[in-house]
Amino acid sequence: MDKERLRQMVLQYLGNAGDEGAKRDSIYEYLKDVLPANKTEEQQLRMLGDLLKSMKMEELIKTDGRNWFLQ
């Protein structure tokens, strides 16, 4: 699964989450079947965290407390 596809899935998920946003755990639940199976759950969570941080730095998404939202 390439990062661009994961990014699109995150944007779609957050778009569907609306004004309430979504916590990292719920985003992980949505993506876990497409994350690399050769990685442990901890590695997958770290990978997702890194992806969310990079998307935030690119101003595609934002965070408020523990929730993520579309920018």
KAVEN-V532292 format. One line per field, one symbol per residue. phi: phi as a letter, one per 30 degrees, with the letter a starting at -180 (. if undefined). A space follows every 10 residues. Layout:
phi = ???
This chain:
phi = .ddddddddd dddddddidd ibdedddded cedcdeddcd dddddddded ddddddddid bbbbicccbd d
